[in-house]
């Protein structure tokens, strides 16, 4: 039975990639996001599910935060994972400081609209400041209107150096 969002406490904390419970929750949330239309509509490959937490554990530039919901009634069950943000540190050559790229933002459908993403992004911002980062970056699909509104509320804006040159675009080249 899913928790009632109106009667639950939500805790945001860093993911411990070495903790099997955290690792399983990370994969579960990311796989759910991958299967969503905003995440591409395809499940994660089996090898990704098996190796993701260990691969992230090996990266000093990676950190994640997760939202956990616990029923107010104090049910004996473990809290349920309801949100995830994966981040990677990069470097701004223009500022000569680190930056943090928000790579994935996941909120399970039943919990959307409860400001879970905003709370997770606030924790991410605190961690980024601790790391001396000059900014947070992220990519978002233009059709993801609710996410765009949520990110704007948190101070994110389109990247442009000179308005006459336009806004930056996110490009990719897949490598086999």
N, C-alpha and C positions, 0 to 999 in steps of 0.2 A: 504494500500500500504506500503510495507516495506521500511525502510529508505535505502538510498544508502550509503554503508559503506565508499565510497570515498568522500562523501559530508556531513559528520555528525561530530558533536563534541561528544566525549565520556567522561563522568564524572564517576569517581569511588568514591564511598562513602560507609560508614558503613550503614548497614540495621538497621532501627528502627522497631523492631518487633512489637511495639505497634501501628505503623502507618498502617492503613488498606491498603493503596496503596502499601507500601513496603511489607507487609505481603502477599498480593495477588500476587505480582510479584515474591516473593521468592517461593511460592507454584507453580506458573506457570512454572518458570524456572526449579525447581527441578523435577516436574512431567515430563516435556519434556525430561530431562536428564534420568529419570528412564525408560522412554519408548524407549530411544536410546539403541542400542546393547551394548554400553559401560556401560550403567547403568542398564542392566539386561533385558531390553525389555518389562517391565511390568509397567503400570501406578501405581501411588501411590494409596493406599487404600483411600476410602472416609474419614474414620476417621483420617487418617494421614493428608490429605489436610485440614480438619476442625480444627485440633488441633495443627499443627506444629508450627505456629508462637507463639501461647500462651505458648507452652511447651518450646520453645527456650527462650522466654522472662523470664521464671522462672529460667533459668540456668545462674548462674554467670560465668560459665566457657565457655559460648558460645558467639561467635560473627560471623558476616557475613559481607561481602562486596559485593556490586553489581555495575555492569557497566550499565550506562544509556546512550543511544544514542539520540541525539537531532539533527534534520535536520538543516544544516547551514542556510537554508532559513528562519529560525525562525518561523516555522509553529506553529500555536496556540495549537497544540496537546501536550499532556504531553510527556516527553521523554519516549522512549521504553526501557524496561529492556533487556539487551543483554548478561549479564554474571553474575555469582554468585560464590562465594566461601564461604563455611561454615566451621567454625573452632571451635575447642574445646581445652581448656587448659588441659594439663596433667602435669605430674611431672617426671623429670629425677632424679632417685635416685643416679646415678653415678655422676651427676653434682650438686645435691641438689638445683636444680632450676626448675622453670616451663619450660614446652615445649609447643608448639602449634602444634596440629595435624590438618592438612588441610584435612578435611573429604570429601568435595565435591568440584569439580571444574567444572563449567558449562559454556559453551559458545554456544549460539544458532548457529545452522549450518550456517546460512547466514553470520555470523560474525567471523567464524573461519578463521585463517590465518591473522588476523589484530592485533595480539599481545594483545588482550584483556586479556587473561589469565595472561600474563606476567605483565601487568599493575596492575591487581587485586592482584597478588602475591606480588608485590612490596609494595602495601598498607598493605597487611597482615603482611609482614615482619616488617614494621614500627610499627604496633600495637603490634606485638610479642615483639619487642625490648622495647616498652613502658611498657610492662608487665614484663620485666626482663627475658624473655625466653632465654634459651641457644640454642635452635634449633627449626626448623620446621620439622615436619614429615608428610608423606603422603603415601598412598597406590595407586598403579596404576597397571592395568592389563598389562602383558607383550605384548599383541597384540595391545595395543593402542600406536602405534609408533609415531604418531604426538604429543600426550601428553608427551610421554617420551622425545622427542626432545625439546619440550617447557620447560619442567621441568629442563632438563639438562642445557639449556641456562640460567636458573635462579639459577643455582648452586646446584641443587638437585642431589644426587648420591645414589647408592645402599648402604644399611647399612651393615657394617661388622666391627667387632671388631678386628678379626685376620683373614687375608685372607685365612689361612689354614683351618679355621672353616667354611668358605663360607659366603654367604650373608643371611641376615635374610629373613624369609618368613612370609607372613601375613596369619594367620590361624583364623578360626572362629568356634564357637560351638553355634548353634542356641538354644535359650531357649524359651519354650512356656510360 
